[in-house]
Amino acid sequence: SQLRRDSATGQITTLARGNANLGEVETEGLDMSISYRLPRTAYGQFSIRNETSYLDKYRSRSSSAESWDNYAGQYFYNRVKSNTSVDWALGNWSATWSSRYYSGVKDTCWDATGGVECNMPDFKATWGTGANKLGSNIYHDLSVGYKTSWDGRILVGINNLFDHGPRIVRNTQASASAVDADMPLDRFFYLRYNQSF
């Protein structure tokens, strides 16, 4: 989408969004998954899991005559995303602590010349000159489960345990919102029951 603001007032002057016919898209990166189960103890069985993706290149161009635009590290295209979990089980009880990490990104800024909301005014991005460097985010989730004697399972959990707020972005695809649509808005509680037959 194309969003332009008046540099003096910040008012939106142009908004255009449509489909793009991309002639070529190339991606390059690394995905890694590691799991380790520790020896069983009197305190239960512990295991650690990690899944990490590193994006080195996400580029596109409309034709072979055009130059490439590399989006890696810009908003929507985090260079690093990582999920780490610690699992515990003892008898009928289980618990999982998870951390979700998203590396920082560069977002558009609406007044690069005036420096308003633009901490990297000289940065050359796919949208032009000027960017906001937005920091990384980490979200923590916790769940506790119990397996019943009748093959049921009760799970109670909290996503975004510490109520970490979303970052404010200019290049969001969410309707009428300046928050990062890919991140949690607030803390989320849930209760789940599964029954096996």
Contact map, one row per residue, 1 for C-alpha under 8 A:
11100000000000111100000000000000000000000000000000000000000000000000000000000000000000000000000000000000000000000000000000000000000000000000000000000000000000000000000000000000000000000000000000000
11110000000001111000000000000000000000000000000000000000000000000000000000000000000000000000000000000000000000000000000000000000000000000000000000000000000000000000000000000000000000000000000000000
11111000000111110000000000000000000000000000000000000000000000000000000000000000000000000000000000000000000000000000000000000000000000000000000000000000000000000000000000000000000000000000000000000
01111100000111100000000000000000000000000000000000000000000000000000000000000000000000000000000000000000000001000000000000000000000000000000000000000000000000000000000000000000000000000000000000000
00111110111111000000000000000000000000000000000000000000000000000000000000000000000000000000000000000000000001100000000000000000000000000000000000000000000000000000000000000000000000000000000000000
00011111111110000000000000000000000000000000000000000000000000000000000000000000000000000000000000000000000000000000000000000000000000000000000000000000000000000000000000000000000000000000000000000
00001111110000000000000000000000000000000000000000000000000000000000000000000000000000000000000000000000000001100100000000000000000000000000000000000000000000000000000000000000000000000000000000000
00000111110000000000000000000000000000000000000000000000000000000000000000000000000000000000000000000000000000000000000000000000000000000000000000000000000000000000000000000000000000000000000000000
00001111111000000000000000000000000000000000000000000000000000000000000000000000000000000000000000000000000000000000000000000000000000000000000000000000000000000000000000000000000000000000000000000
00001111111100000000000000000000000000000000000000000000000000000000000000000000000000000000000000000000000001100000000000000000000000000000000000000000000000000000000000000000000000000000000000000
00001100111110000000000000000000000000000000000000000000000000000000000000000000000000000000000000000000000000000000000000000000000000000000000000000000000000000000000000000000000000000000000000000
00111100011111100000000000000000000000000000000000000000000000000000000000000000000000000000000000000000000000000000000000000000000000000000000000000000000000000000000000000000000000000000000000000
00111100001111100000000000000000000000000000000000000000000000000000000000000000000000000000000000000000000000000000000000000000000000000000000000000000000000000000000000000000000000000000000000000
01111000000111110000000000000000000000000000000000000000000000000000000000000000000000000000000000000000000000000000000000000000000000000000000000000000000000000000000000000000000000000000000000000
11110000000111111000000000000000000000000000000000000000000000000000000000000000000000000000000000000000000000000000000000000000000000000000000000000000000000000000000000000000000000000000000000000
11100000000001111100000000000000000000000000000000000000000000000000000000000000000000000000000000000000000000000000000000000000000000000000000000000000000000000000000000000000000000000000000000000
11000000000000111110000000000000000000000000000000000000000000000000000000000000000000000000000000000000000000000000000000000000000000000000000000000000000000000000000000000000000000000000000000000
10000000000000011111000000000000000000000000000000000000000000000000000000000000000000000000000000000000000000000000000000000000000000000000000000000000000000000000000000000000000000000000000000000
00000000000000001111100000000000000000000000000000000000000000000000000000000000000000000000000000000000000000000000000000000000000000000000000000000000000000000000000000000000000000000000000000000
00000000000000000111110000000000000000000000000000000000000000000000000000000000000000000000000000000000000000000000000000000000000000000000000000000000000000000000000000000000000000000000000000000
00000000000000000011111000000000000000000000000000000000000001000000000000000000000000000000000000000000000000000000000000000000000000000000000000000000000000000000000000000000000000000000000000000
00000000000000000001111110000000000000000000000000000000000111100000000000000000000000000000000000000000000000000000000000000000000000000000000000000000000000000000000000000000000000000000000000000
00000000000000000000111110000000000000000000000000000000000111110000000000000000000000000000000000000000000000000000000000000000000000000000000000000000000000000000000000000000000000000000000000000
00000000000000000000011111000000000000000000000000000000000111100000000000000000000000000000000000000000000000000000000000000000000000000000000000000000000000000000000000000000000000000000000000000
00000000000000000000011111100000000000000000000000000000011110000000000000000000000000000000000000000000000000000000000000000000000000000000000000000000000000000000000000000000000000000000000000000
00000000000000000000000111110000000000000000000000000000111100000000000000000000000000000000000000000000000000000000000000000000000000000000000000000000000000000000000000000000000000000000000000000
00000000000000000000000011111000000000000000000000000011111000000000000000000000000000000000000000000000000000000000000000000000000000000000000000000000000000000000000000000000000000000000000000000
00000000000000000000000001111100000000000000000000000011110000000000000000000000000000000000000000000000000000000000000000000000000000000000000000000000000000000000000000000000000000000000000000000
00000000000000000000000000111110000000000000000000001111100000000000000000000000000000000000000000000000000000000000000000000000000000000000000000000000000000000000000000000000000000000000000000000
00000000000000000000000000011111000000000000000000001111000000000000000000000000000000000000000000000000000000000000000000000000000000000000000000000000000000000000000000000000000000000000000000000
00000000000000000000000000001111100000000000000000111100000000000000000000000000000000000000000000000000000000000000000000000000000000000000000000000000000000000000000000000000000000000000000000000
00000000000000000000000000000111110000000000000001111000000000000000000000000000000000000000000000000000000000000000000000000000000000000000000000000000000000000000000000000000000000000000000000000
00000000000000000000000000000011111000000000000011110000000000000000000000000000000000000000000000000000000000000000000000000000000000000000000000000000000000000000000000000000000000000000000000000
00000000000000000000000000000001111100000000000011100000000000000000000000000000000000000000000000000000000000000000000000000000000000000000000000000000000000000000000000000000000000000000000000000
00000000000000000000000000000000111110000000001111000000000000000000000000000000000000000000000000000000000000000000000000000000000000000000000000000000000000000000000000000000000000000000000000000
00000000000000000000000000000000011111000000001110000000000000000000000000000000000000000000000000000000000000000000000000000000000000000000000000000000000000000000000000000000000000000000000000000
00000000000000000000000000000000001111100000111100000000000000000000000000000000000000000000000000000000000000000000000000000000000000000000000000000000000000000000000000000000000000000000000000000
00000000000000000000000000000000000111110000111000000000000000000000000000000000000000000000000000000000000000000000000000000000000000000000000000000000000000000000000000000000000000000000000000000
00000000000000000000000000000000000011111000110000000000000000000000000000000000000000000000000000000000000000000000000000000000000000000000000000000000000000000000000000000000000000000000000000000
00000000000000000000000000000000000001111111110000000000000000000000000000000000000000000000000000000000000000000000000000000000000000000000000000000000000000000000000000000000000000000000000000000
00000000000000000000000000000000000000111111100000000000000000000000000000000000000000000000000000000000000000000000000000000000000000000000000000000000000000000000000000000000000000000000000000000
00000000000000000000000000000000000000011111000000000000000000000000000000000000000000000000000000000000000000000000000000000000000000000000000000000000000000000000000000000000000000000000000000000
00000000000000000000000000000000000000011111100000000000000000000000000000000000000000000100000000000000000000000000000000000000000000000000000000000000000000000000000000000000000000000000000000000
00000000000000000000000000000000000000011111110000000000000000000000000000000000000000011110000000000000000000000000000000000000000000000000000000000000000000000000000000000000000000000000000000000
00000000000000000000000000000000000011111011111000000000000000000000000000000000000000111100000000000000000000000000000000000000000000000000000000000000000000000000000000000000000000000000000000000
00000000000000000000000000000000000011110001111100000000000000000000000000000000000001111000000000000000000000000000000000000000000000000000000000000000000000000000000000000000000000000000000000000
00000000000000000000000000000000001111000000111110000000000000000000000000000000000001110000000000000000000000000000000000000000000000000000000000000000000000000000000000000000000000000000000000000
00000000000000000000000000000000001110000000011111000000000000000000000000000000000111100000000000000000000000000000000000000000000000000000000000000000000000000000000000000000000000000000000000000
00000000000000000000000000000000111100000000001111100000000000000000000000000000000111000000000000000000000000000000000000000000000000000000000000000000000000000000000000000000000000000000000000000
00000000000000000000000000000001111000000000000111110000000000000000000000000000011110000000000000000000000000000000000000000000000000000000000000000000000000000000000000000000000000000000000000000
00000000000000000000000000000011110000000000000011111000000000000000000000000000011100000000000000000000000000000000000000000000000000000000000000000000000000000000000000000000000000000000000000000
00000000000000000000000000000011100000000000000001111100000000000000000000000001111000000000000000000000000000000000000000000000000000000000000000000000000000000000000000000000000000000000000000000
00000000000000000000000000001111000000000000000000111110000000000000000000000011110000000000000000000000000000000000000000000000000000000000000000000000000000000000000000000000000000000000000000000
00000000000000000000000000001110000000000000000000011111000000000000000000000011100000000000000000000000000000000000000000000000000000000000000000000000000000000000000000000000000000000000000000000
00000000000000000000000000111100000000000000000000001111110000000000000100001111000000000000000000000000000000000000000000000000000000000000000000000000000000000000000000000000000000000000000000000
00000000000000000000000000111100000000000000000000000111110000000000000100000010000000000000000000000000000000000000000000000000000000000000000000000000000000000000000000000000000000000000000000000
00000000000000000000000001111000000000000000000000000011111000000000011100000000000000000000000000000000000000000000000000000000000000000000000000000000000000000000000000000000000000000000000000000
00000000000000000000000011110000000000000000000000000011111100000000011100001000000000000000000000000000000000000000000000000000000000000000000000000000000000000000000000000000000000000000000000000
00000000000000000000000011100000000000000000000000000000111110000001111100000000000000000000000000000000000000000000000000000000000000000000000000000000000000000000000000000000000000000000000000000
00000000000000000000011111000000000000000000000000000000011111000001110000000000000000000000000000000000000000000000000000000000000000000000000000000000000000000000000000000000000000000000000000000
00000000000000000000011110000000000000000000000000000000001111110111100000000000000000000000000000000000000000000000000000000000000000000000000000000000000000000000000000000000000000000000000000000
00000000000000000000111100000000000000000000000000000000000111110100000000000000000000000000000000000000000000000000000000000000000000000000000000000000000000000000000000000000000000000000000000000
00000000000000000000011100000000000000000000000000000000000011111100000000000000000000000000000000000000000000000000000000000000000000000000000000000000000000000000000000000000000000000000000000000
00000000000000000000001000000000000000000000000000000000000011111110000000000000000000000000000000000000000000000000000000000000000000000000000000000000000000000000000000000000000000000000000000000
00000000000000000000000000000000000000000000000000000000000000111110000000000000000000000000000000000000000000000000000000000000000000000000000000000000000000000000000000000000000000000000000000000
00000000000000000000000000000000000000000000000000000000000011111111000000000000000000000000000000000000000000000000000000000000000000000000000000000000000000000000000000000000000000000000000000000
00000000000000000000000000000000000000000000000000000000000010011111100000000000000000000000000000000000000000000000000000000000000000000000000000000000000000000000000000000000000000000000000000000
00000000000000000000000000000000000000000000000000000000001110000111110000000000000000000000000000000000000000000000000000000000000000000000000000000000000000000000000000000000000000000000000000000
00000000000000000000000000000000000000000000000000000000001110000011111000000000000000000000000000000000000000000000000000000100000000000000000000000000000000000000000000000000000000000000000000000
00000000000000000000000000000000000000000000000000000000111100000001111100000000000000000000000000000000000000000000000000000100000000000000000000000000000000000000000000000000000000000000000000000
00000000000000000000000000000000000000000000000000000000111000000000111111101000000000000000000000000000000000000000000000000100000000000000000000000000000000000000000000000000000000000000000000000
00000000000000000000000000000000000000000000000000000011111000000000011111001110000000000000000000000000000000000000000000000000000000000000000000000000000000000000000000000000000000000000000000000
00000000000000000000000000000000000000000000000000000000000000000000001111101110000000000000000000000001110000000000000000000000000000000000000000000000000000000000000000000000000000000000000000000
00000000000000000000000000000000000000000000000000000000000000000000001111111100000000000000000000000000111000000000000000001000000000000000000000000000000000000000000000000000000000000000000000000
00000000000000000000000000000000000000000000000000000000000000000000001011111100000000000000000000000000111000000000000000000000000000000000000000000000000000000000000000100000000000000000000000000
00000000000000000000000000000000000000000000000000000000000000000000000001111100000000000000000000000000100000000000000000000000000000000000000000000000000000000000000000000000000000000000000000000
00000000000000000000000000000000000000000000000000000010010000000000001111111110000000000000000000000000100000000000000000000000000000000000000000000000000000000000000000000000000000000000000000000
00000000000000000000000000000000000000000000000000000010000000000000000111111111100000000000000000000111100000000000000000000000000000000000000000000000000000000000000000000000000000000000000000000
00000000000000000000000000000000000000000000000000001111000000000000000110001111100000000000000000000011100000000000000000000000000000000000000000000000000000000000000000000000000000000000000000000
00000000000000000000000000000000000000000000000000011110000000000000000000000111110000000000000000001110000000000000000000000000000000000000000000000000000000000000000000000000000000000000000000000
00000000000000000000000000000000000000000000000000011100000000000000000000000111111000000000000000011110000000000000000000000000000000000000000000000000000000000000000000000000000000000000000000000
00000000000000000000000000000000000000000000000001111000000000000000000000000001111100000000000000011100000000000000000000000000000000000000000000000000000000000000000000000000000000000000000000000
00000000000000000000000000000000000000000000000001110000000000000000000000000000111110000000000001111000000000000000000000000000000000000000000000000000000000000000000000000000000000000000000000000
00000000000000000000000000000000000000000000000111100000000000000000000000000000011111000000000001110000000000000000000000000000000000000000000000000000000000000000000000000000000000000000000000000
00000000000000000000000000000000000000000000000111000000000000000000000000000000001111100000000111100000000000000000000000000000000000000000000000000000000000000000000000000000000000000000000000000
00000000000000000000000000000000000000000000011110000000000000000000000000000000000111110000000111000000000000000000000000000000000000000000000000000000000000000000000000000000000000000000000000000
00000000000000000000000000000000000000000000111100000000000000000000000000000000000011111000011110000000000000000000000000000000000000000000000000000000000000000000000000000000000000000000000000000
00000000000000000000000000000000000000000001111000000000000000000000000000000000000001111100011100000000000000000000000000000000000000000000000000000000000000000000000000000000000000000000000000000
00000000000000000000000000000000000000000001110000000000000000000000000000000000000000111111111000000000000000000000000000000000000000000000000000000000000000000000000000000000000000000000000000000
00000000000000000000000000000000000000000011100000000000000000000000000000000000000000011111110000000000000000000000000000000000000000000000000000000000000000000000000000000000000000000000000000000
00000000000000000000000000000000000000000001000000000000000000000000000000000000000000001111100000000000000000000000000000000000000000000000000000000000000000000000000000000000000000000000000000000
00000000000000000000000000000000000000000000000000000000000000000000000000000000000000001111110000000000000000000000000000000000000000000000000001110000000000000000000000000000000000000000000000000
00000000000000000000000000000000000000000000000000000000000000000000000000000000000000001111111000000000000000000000000000000000000000000000000111100000000000000000000000000000000000000000000000000
00000000000000000000000000000000000000000000000000000000000000000000000000000000000000111101111100000000000000000000000000000000000000000000000111000000000000000000000000000000000000000000000000000
00000000000000000000000000000000000000000000000000000000000000000000000000000000000000111000111110000000000000000000000000000000000000000000011110000000000000000000000000000000000000000000000000000
00000000000000000000000000000000000000000000000000000000000000000000000000000000000011110000011111000000000000000000000000000000000000000000111100000000000000000000000000000000000000000000000000000
00000000000000000000000000000000000000000000000000000000000000000000000000000000000011100000001111100000000000000000000000000000000000000001111000000000000000000000000000000000000000000000000000000
00000000000000000000000000000000000000000000000000000000000000000000000000000000001111000000000111110000000000000000000000000000000000000001110000000000000000000000000000000000000000000000000000000
00000000000000000000000000000000000000000000000000000000000000000000000000000000001110000000000011111000000000000000000000000000000000000111100000000000000000000000000000000000000000000000000000000
00000000000000000000000000000000000000000000000000000000000000000000000000000000111100000000000001111100000000000000000000000000000000001111000000000000000000000000000000000000000000000000000000000
00000000000000000000000000000000000000000000000000000000000000000000000000000001111000000000000000111110000000000000000000000000000000011110000000000000000000000000000000000000000000000000000000000
00000000000000000000000000000000000000000000000000000000000000000000000000000101110000000000000000011111000000000000000000000000000000011100000000000000000000000000000000000000000000000000000000000
00000000000000000000000000000000000000000000000000000000000000000000000000000111100000000000000000001111100000000000000000000000000000111000000000000000000000000000000000000000000000000000000000000
00000000000000000000000000000000000000000000000000000000000000000000000010000110000000000000000000000111110000000000000000000000000011111000000000000000000000000000000000000000000000000000000000000
00000000000000000000000000000000000000000000000000000000000000000000000011111110000000000000000000000011111000000000000000000000000011110000000000000000000000000000000000000000000000000000000000000
00000000000000000000000000000000000000000000000000000000000000000000000011100000000000000000000000000001111100000000000000000000001111000000000000000000000000000000000000000000000000000000000000000
00000000000000000000000000000000000000000000000000000000000000000000000001100000000000000000000000000000111110000000000000000000001111000000000000000000000000000000000011100000000000000000000000000
00000000000000000000000000000000000000000000000000000000000000000000000000000000000000000000000000000000011111000000010000000010011100000000000000000000000000000000000011100000000000000000000000000
00000000000000000000000000000000000000000000000000000000000000000000000000000000000000000000000000000000001111110001110000000000011100000000000000000000000000000000000001000000000000000000000000000
00011010010000000000000000000000000000000000000000000000000000000000000000000000000000000000000000000000000111110001110000000000000000000000000000000000000000000000000001000000000000000000000000000
00001010010000000000000000000000000000000000000000000000000000000000000000000000000000000000000000000000000011111111110000000000000000000000000000000000000000000000000000000000000000000000000000000
00000000000000000000000000000000000000000000000000000000000000000000000000000000000000000000000000000000000011111111110011000000111000000000000000000000000000000000000000000000000000000000000000000
00000000000000000000000000000000000000000000000000000000000000000000000000000000000000000000000000000000000000111111000010000000000000000000000000000000000000000000000000000000000000000000000000000
00000010000000000000000000000000000000000000000000000000000000000000000000000000000000000000000000000000000000111111000000000000000000000000000000000000000000000000000000000000000000000000000000000
00000000000000000000000000000000000000000000000000000000000000000000000000000000000000000000000000000000000000111111111010000000000000000000000000000000000000000000000000000000000000000000000000000
00000000000000000000000000000000000000000000000000000000000000000000000000000000000000000000000000000000000011111111110000000000000000000000000000000000000000000000000000000000000000000000000000000
00000000000000000000000000000000000000000000000000000000000000000000000000000000000000000000000000000000000011110011111000000000000100000000000000000000000000000000000000000000000000000000000000000
00000000000000000000000000000000000000000000000000000000000000000000000000000000000000000000000000000000000111110011111110000000011100000000000000000000000000000000000000000000000000000000000000000
00000000000000000000000000000000000000000000000000000000000000000000000000000000000000000000000000000000000000000010111110000000001110000000000000000000000000000000000000000000000000000000000000000
00000000000000000000000000000000000000000000000000000000000000000000000000000000000000000000000000000000000000000000011111100000011110000000000000000000000000000000000000000000000000000000000000000
00000000000000000000000000000000000000000000000000000000000000000000000000000000000000000000000000000000000000011010011111100000111100000000000000000000000000000000000000000000000000000000000000000
00000000000000000000000000000000000000000000000000000000000000000000000000000000000000000000000000000000000000010000000111110000111000000000000000000000000000000000000000000000000000000000000000000
00000000000000000000000000000000000000000000000000000000000000000000000000000000000000000000000000000000000000000000000111111000111000000000000000000000000000000000000000000000000000000000000000000
00000000000000000000000000000000000000000000000000000000000000000000000000000000000000000000000000000000000000000000000001111101111000000000000000000000000000000000000000000000000000000000000000000
00000000000000000000000000000000000000000000000000000000000000000000000001000000000000000000000000000000000000000000000000111111111000000000000000000000000000000000000000000000000000000000000000000
00000000000000000000000000000000000000000000000000000000000000000000111000000000000000000000000000000000000000000000000000011111000000000000000000000000000000000000000000000000000000000000000000000
00000000000000000000000000000000000000000000000000000000000000000000000000000000000000000000000000000000000100000000000000001111100000000000000000000000000000000000000000000000000000000000000000000
00000000000000000000000000000000000000000000000000000000000000000000000000000000000000000000000000000000000000000000000000011111110000000000000000000000000000000000000000000000000000000000000000000
00000000000000000000000000000000000000000000000000000000000000000000000000000000000000000000000000000000000000010000000011111011111000000000000000000000000000000000000000000000000000000000000000000
00000000000000000000000000000000000000000000000000000000000000000000000000000000000000000000000000000000000110010000010111111001111100000000000000000000000000000000000000000000000000000000000000000
00000000000000000000000000000000000000000000000000000000000000000000000000000000000000000000000000000000011110010000011111111000111110000000000000000000000000000000000000000000000000000000000000000
00000000000000000000000000000000000000000000000000000000000000000000000000000000000000000000000000000000011110000000111110000000011111000000000000000000000000000000000000000000000000000000000000000
00000000000000000000000000000000000000000000000000000000000000000000000000000000000000000000000000000001111000000000001100000000001111100000000000000000000000000000000000000000000000000000000000000
00000000000000000000000000000000000000000000000000000000000000000000000000000000000000000000000000000001111000000000000000000000000111110000000000000000000000000000001000000000000000000000000000000
00000000000000000000000000000000000000000000000000000000000000000000000000000000000000000000000000000011100000000000000000000000000011111000000000000000000000000000000000000000000000000000000000000
00000000000000000000000000000000000000000000000000000000000000000000000000000000000000000000000000001111100000000000000000000000000001111100000000000000000000000000000000000000000000000000000000000
00000000000000000000000000000000000000000000000000000000000000000000000000000000000000000000000000011111000000000000000000000000000000111110000000000000000000000000000000000000000000000000000000000
00000000000000000000000000000000000000000000000000000000000000000000000000000000000000000000000000111100000000000000000000000000000000011111000000000000000000000000000000000000000000000000000000000
00000000000000000000000000000000000000000000000000000000000000000000000000000000000000000000000000111000000000000000000000000000000000001111100000000000000000111101000000000000000000000000000000000
00000000000000000000000000000000000000000000000000000000000000000000000000000000000000000000000011110000000000000000000000000000000000000111110000000000000000111100000000000000000000000000000000000
00000000000000000000000000000000000000000000000000000000000000000000000000000000000000000000000111100000000000000000000000000000000000000011111000000000000011111000000000000000000000000000000000000
00000000000000000000000000000000000000000000000000000000000000000000000000000000000000000000001111000000000000000000000000000000000000000001111100000000000011101000000000000000000000000000000000000
00000000000000000000000000000000000000000000000000000000000000000000000000000000000000000000001110000000000000000000000000000000000000000000111110000000001111000000000000000000000000000000000000000
00000000000000000000000000000000000000000000000000000000000000000000000000000000000000000000111100000000000000000000000000000000000000000000011111000000001110000000000000000000000000000000000000000
00000000000000000000000000000000000000000000000000000000000000000000000000000000000000000000111000000000000000000000000000000000000000000000001111100000111100000000000000000000000000000000000000000
00000000000000000000000000000000000000000000000000000000000000000000000000000000000000000001110000000000000000000000000000000000000000000000000111110000111000000000000000000000000000000000000000000
00000000000000000000000000000000000000000000000000000000000000000000000000000000000000000001100000000000000000000000000000000000000000000000000011111011110000000000000000000000000000000000000000000
00000000000000000000000000000000000000000000000000000000000000000000000000000000000000000001000000000000000000000000000000000000000000000000000001111111110000000000000000000000000000000000000000000
00000000000000000000000000000000000000000000000000000000000000000000000000000000000000000000000000000000000000000000000000000000000000000000000000111111000000000000000000000000000000000000000000000
00000000000000000000000000000000000000000000000000000000000000000000000000000000000000000000000000000000000000000000000000000000000000000000000000011111000000000000000000000000000000000000000000000
00000000000000000000000000000000000000000000000000000000000000000000000000000000000000000000000000000000000000000000000000000000000000000000000000111111100000000000000000000000000000000000000000111
00000000000000000000000000000000000000000000000000000000000000000000000000000000000000000000000000000000000000000000000000000000000000000000000000111111110000000000000000000000000000000000000011110
00000000000000000000000000000000000000000000000000000000000000000000000000000000000000000000000000000000000000000000000000000000000000000000000011110011111000000000000000000000000000000000000011100
00000000000000000000000000000000000000000000000000000000000000000000000000000000000000000000000000000000000000000000000000000000000000000000000011110001111100000000000000000000000000000000001111000
00000000000000000000000000000000000000000000000000000000000000000000000000000000000000000000000000000000000000000000000000000000000000000000001111000000111110000000000000000000000000000000001110000
00000000000000000000000000000000000000000000000000000000000000000000000000000000000000000000000000000000000000000000000000000000000000000000001110000000011111000000000000000000000000000000111100000
00000000000000000000000000000000000000000000000000000000000000000000000000000000000000000000000000000000000000000000000000000000000000000000111100000000001111100000000000000000000000000000111000000
00000000000000000000000000000000000000000000000000000000000000000000000000000000000000000000000000000000000000000000000000000000000000000000111000000000000111111000000000000000000000000011110000000
00000000000000000000000000000000000000000000000000000000000000000000000000000000000000000000000000000000000000000000000000000000000000000011110000000000000011111000000000000000000000000011100000000
00000000000000000000000000000000000000000000000000000000000000000000000000000000000000000000000000000000000000000000000000000000000000000011100000000000000001111111000000000000000000010111000000000
00000000000000000000000000000000000000000000000000000000000000000000000000000000000000000000000000000000000000000000000000000000000000000011110000000000000001111111000000000000000000000011000000000
00000000000000000000000000000000000000000000000000000000000000000000000000000000000000000000000000000000000000000000000000000000000000000011000000000000000000011111000000000000000000000010000000000
00000000000000000000000000000000000000000000000000000000000000000000000000000000000000000000000000000000000000000000000000000000000000000000000000000000000000011111100000000000000000000110000000000
00000000000000000000000000000000000000000000000000000000000000000000000000000000000000000000000000000000000000000000000000000000000000000010000000000000000000011111110000000000000000000110000000000
00000000000000000000000000000000000000000000000000000000000000000000000000000000000000000000000000000000000000000000000000000000000000000000000000000000000000000011111000000000000000011100000000000
00000000000000000000000000000000000000000000000000000000000000000000000000000000000000000000000000000000000000000000000000000000000000000000000000000000000000000001111100000000001100111100000000000
00000000000000000000000000000000000000000000000000000000000000000000000000000000000000000000000000000000000000000000000000000000000001000000000000000000000000000000111110000000001100000000000000000
00000000000000000000000000000000000000000000000000000000000000000000000000000000000000000000000000000000000000000000000000000000000000000000000000000000000000000000011111000000011100000000000000000
00000000000000000000000000000000000000000000000000000000000000000000000000000000000000000000000000000000001100000000000000000000000000000000000000000000000000000000001111110000011100000000000000000
00000000000000000000000000000000000000000000000000000000000000000000000000000000000000000000000000000000001111000000000000000000000000000000000000000000000000000000000111110000010000000000000000000
00000000000000000000000000000000000000000000000000000000000000000000000000100000000000000000000000000000001100000000000000000000000000000000000000000000000000000000000011111000000000000000000000000
00000000000000000000000000000000000000000000000000000000000000000000000000000000000000000000000000000000000000000000000000000000000000000000000000000000000000000000000011111100111110000000000000000
00000000000000000000000000000000000000000000000000000000000000000000000000000000000000000000000000000000000000000000000000000000000000000000000000000000000000000000000000111110000010000000000000000
00000000000000000000000000000000000000000000000000000000000000000000000000000000000000000000000000000000000000000000000000000000000000000000000000000000000000000000000000011111111110000000000000000
00000000000000000000000000000000000000000000000000000000000000000000000000000000000000000000000000000000000000000000000000000000000000000000000000000000000000000000000000001111100000000000000000000
00000000000000000000000000000000000000000000000000000000000000000000000000000000000000000000000000000000000000000000000000000000000000000000000000000000000000000000000000000111110000000000000000000
00000000000000000000000000000000000000000000000000000000000000000000000000000000000000000000000000000000000000000000000000000000000000000000000000000000000000000000000000010111111000000000000000000
00000000000000000000000000000000000000000000000000000000000000000000000000000000000000000000000000000000000000000000000000000000000000000000000000000000000000000000000111010101111100000000000000000
00000000000000000000000000000000000000000000000000000000000000000000000000000000000000000000000000000000000000000000000000000000000000000000000000000000000000000000011110010100111110000000000000000
00000000000000000000000000000000000000000000000000000000000000000000000000000000000000000000000000000000000000000000000000000000000000000000000000000000000000000000011110010100011111100000000000000
00000000000000000000000000000000000000000000000000000000000000000000000000000000000000000000000000000000000000000000000000000000000000000000000000000000000000000000000000011100001111110000000000000
00000000000000000000000000000000000000000000000000000000000000000000000000000000000000000000000000000000000000000000000000000000000000000000000000000000000000000000000000000000000111110000000000000
00000000000000000000000000000000000000000000000000000000000000000000000000000000000000000000000000000000000000000000000000000000000000000000000000000000000000000000010000000000000111111000000000000
00000000000000000000000000000000000000000000000000000000000000000000000000000000000000000000000000000000000000000000000000000000000000000000000000000000000000010000110000000000000011111110000000000
00000000000000000000000000000000000000000000000000000000000000000000000000000000000000000000000000000000000000000000000000000000000000000000000000000000000000000000110000000000000000111110000000000
00000000000000000000000000000000000000000000000000000000000000000000000000000000000000000000000000000000000000000000000000000000000000000000000000000000000000010011110000000000000000011111000000000
00000000000000000000000000000000000000000000000000000000000000000000000000000000000000000000000000000000000000000000000000000000000000000000000000000000000001111111000000000000000000011111100000000
00000000000000000000000000000000000000000000000000000000000000000000000000000000000000000000000000000000000000000000000000000000000000000000000000000000000001111000000000000000000000000111110000000
00000000000000000000000000000000000000000000000000000000000000000000000000000000000000000000000000000000000000000000000000000000000000000000000000000000000111100000000000000000000000000011111000000
00000000000000000000000000000000000000000000000000000000000000000000000000000000000000000000000000000000000000000000000000000000000000000000000000000000000111000000000000000000000000000001111100000
00000000000000000000000000000000000000000000000000000000000000000000000000000000000000000000000000000000000000000000000000000000000000000000000000000000011110000000000000000000000000000000111110000
00000000000000000000000000000000000000000000000000000000000000000000000000000000000000000000000000000000000000000000000000000000000000000000000000000000011100000000000000000000000000000000011111000
00000000000000000000000000000000000000000000000000000000000000000000000000000000000000000000000000000000000000000000000000000000000000000000000000000001111000000000000000000000000000000000001111100
00000000000000000000000000000000000000000000000000000000000000000000000000000000000000000000000000000000000000000000000000000000000000000000000000000001110000000000000000000000000000000000000111110
00000000000000000000000000000000000000000000000000000000000000000000000000000000000000000000000000000000000000000000000000000000000000000000000000000011100000000000000000000000000000000000000011111
00000000000000000000000000000000000000000000000000000000000000000000000000000000000000000000000000000000000000000000000000000000000000000000000000000011000000000000000000000000000000000000000001111
00000000000000000000000000000000000000000000000000000000000000000000000000000000000000000000000000000000000000000000000000000000000000000000000000000010000000000000000000000000000000000000000000111
